[in-house]
Amino acid sequence: MTTVHEHFTIQSDRRVTFDDVTDRVVQAVKASEMADGLVTVYSQHTTCSVLIQEQSDDVNYWGTQFVLQDMVNGLSQIFPTCTTEGDYLHPGPEHIRIAQAERAEEPVWSLNTDAHLRSVLLGRSVVIPLVGHQLELGEFGRIYFADFDQVRARQRTVRVAIVG
């Protein structure tokens, strides 16, 4: 059995973002030269998710596909966007103190509890069968990297592990 690890970065924004990473995952699979196995696409970030969804042909003014915006709207009903301290128990004063002292973070950067909860609900990885050099995504399946953190734009890392 062989395992190949790849990674690439994407840039998020100060709003919920979705990046279609399918083509980059396909490139990683081709470079691995594996024909059969499993491909895991993973987010190491606790406010992000990786998901498989069909491509929606319509987009809103921000360029977000309708089906993905519908998901954000639904998740917002479950976990409303954190807009100020006290909306959720987290972050508490100890978390803010440690974030400032150890990571030089601004207090407002911790107002992303909704992003953490959305990520936990959707999951941070997907596993896709690799059969005959092809990802088995179904007829309309695409791989999306979702960043639910709305407090700051950041560079994110997408990890791909291919086992075959």
For each residue, the residues with C-beta under 8 A, 3 or more apart:
1: 163 164
2: 32 34 163 164
3: 161 162 163
4: 28 31 32 34 161 162
5: 159 160 161 162
6: 28 31 32 159 160 162
7: 157 158 159 160
8: 21 24 28 157 158 160
9: 155 156 157 158
10: 19 21 145 155 156 158
11: 153 154 155 156
12: 17 147 149 153 154 155 156
13: 17 147 153
14: 150 151 152 153
15: 62 150
16: 64 72 146 147 148 150
17: 12 13 64 146 147
18: 64 65 68 144 145 146 147
19: 10 144 145 147
20: 23 55 142 143 144
21: 8 10 24 25 41 50 143 144 145 158
22: 25 26 135 137 142 143
23: 20 26 27
24: 8 21 27 28 158
25: 21 22 28 29 39 41 128 135 143 160
26: 22 23 29 30 135
27: 23 24 30 31
28: 4 6 8 24 25 31 32 160 162
29: 25 26 32 34 39 130 133 135 162
30: 26 27 33 133
31: 4 6 27 28
32: 2 4 6 28 29 162 164
33: 30
34: 2 4 29 37 130 133 162 164
35: 130 132 133 164
36: 130 131 132 164
37: 34 130 162 163 164
38: 127 128 129 130 162 163 164
39: 25 29 127 128 129 130 135 160 161 162 163
40: 125 126 127 128 159 160 161 162 163
41: 21 25 50 125 126 128 143 145 158 159 160
42: 50 124 125 158 159 160 161
43: 48 49 50 119 124 125 145 156 157 158 159
44: 124 157 159
45: 48 119 124 147 149 156 157
46: 116 119 124
47: 112 115 116 118 119 147 148 149
48: 43 45 115 119 124 145 146 147 148 149 156
49: 43 118 119 122 123 124 145 146 148
50: 21 41 42 43 123 124 125 126 143 144 145 146 158
51: 122 123 126 143 144 146
52: 126 128 137 138 141 142 143 144
53: 56 67 68 71 141 142 144
54: 67 140 141 142
55: 20 65 140 142
56: 53 59 65 66 67 68
57: 65
58: 65 66
59: 56 62 63 64 65 66
60: 63 64 66 69
61:
62: 15 59
63: 59 60
64: 16 17 18 59 60 68 69 72
65: 18 55 56 57 58 59 68 69
66: 56 58 59 60 69 70
67: 53 54 56 70 71
68: 18 53 56 64 65 71 72 144 146
69: 60 64 65 66 72 73
70: 66 67 73 74
71: 53 67 68 74 75
72: 16 64 68 69 75 76
73: 69 70 76 77
74: 70 71 77 78
75: 71 72 78 79 118 121 122 148
76: 72 73 79 80 81 114
77: 73 74 80
78: 74 75 117 118 121
79: 75 76 113 114 117 118 121
80: 76 77 87 114
81: 76 114 150
82: 87 88 111 112 113 114 115
83: 87 111
84: 87 111
85: 91 107 111
86:
87: 80 82 83 84 111 113
88: 82 113 114
89: 92
90: 95 110 113 116
91: 85 95 96 99 107 110 111 113
92: 89 95 96
93: 96 97
94: 97 98
95: 90 91 92 98 99 110
96: 91 92 93 99 100 107 110
97: 93 94 100 101
98: 94 95 101 102 103
99: 91 95 96 102 103 105 107 109 110
100: 96 97 103 104 105 106 107
101: 97 98
102: 98 99
103: 98 99 100
104: 100
105: 99 100 109 110
106: 100 109
107: 85 91 96 99 100 110 111
108: 111 151
109: 99 105 106 112 151 152
110: 90 91 95 96 99 105 107 113 151
111: 82 83 84 85 87 91 107 108 151
112: 47 82 109 115 116 148 149 150 151
113: 79 82 87 88 90 91 110 116 117
114: 76 79 80 81 82 88 117 118 148
115: 47 48 82 112 118 119 147 148 149 150
116: 46 47 90 112 113 119 120
117: 78 79 113 114 120 121
118: 47 49 75 78 79 114 115 121 122 148
119: 43 45 46 47 48 49 115 116 122 123 124 146 148
120: 116 117 123
121: 75 78 79 117 118
122: 49 51 75 118 119 146
123: 49 50 51 119 120 126
124: 42 43 44 45 46 48 49 50 119
125: 40 41 42 43 50
126: 40 41 50 51 52 123 143
127: 38 39 40
128: 25 38 39 40 41 52 135 136 137 143
129: 38 39 135 136
130: 29 34 35 36 37 38 39 133 134 135 136 162 164
131: 36 134 136
132: 35 36
133: 29 30 34 35 130
134: 130 131
135: 22 25 26 29 39 128 129 130
136: 128 129 130 131
137: 22 52 128 141 142 143
138: 52 141
139:
140: 54 55
141: 52 53 54 137 138
142: 20 22 52 53 54 55 137
143: 20 21 22 25 41 50 51 52 126 128 137
144: 18 19 20 21 50 51 52 53 68
145: 10 18 19 21 41 43 48 49 50 156 158
146: 16 17 18 48 49 50 51 68 119 122
147: 12 13 16 17 18 19 45 47 48 115 154 156
148: 16 47 48 49 75 112 114 115 118 119
149: 12 45 47 48 112 115 152 154
150: 14 15 16 81 112 115
151: 14 108 109 110 111 112
152: 14 109 149
153: 11 12 13 14
154: 11 12 147 149
155: 9 10 11 12
156: 9 10 11 12 43 45 48 145 147
157: 7 8 9 43 44 45
158: 7 8 9 10 21 24 41 42 43 50 145
159: 5 6 7 40 41 42 43 44
160: 5 6 7 8 25 28 39 40 41 42
161: 3 4 5 39 40 42
162: 3 4 5 6 28 29 32 34 37 38 39 40 130
163: 1 2 3 37 38 39 40
164: 1 2 32 34 35 36 37 38 130
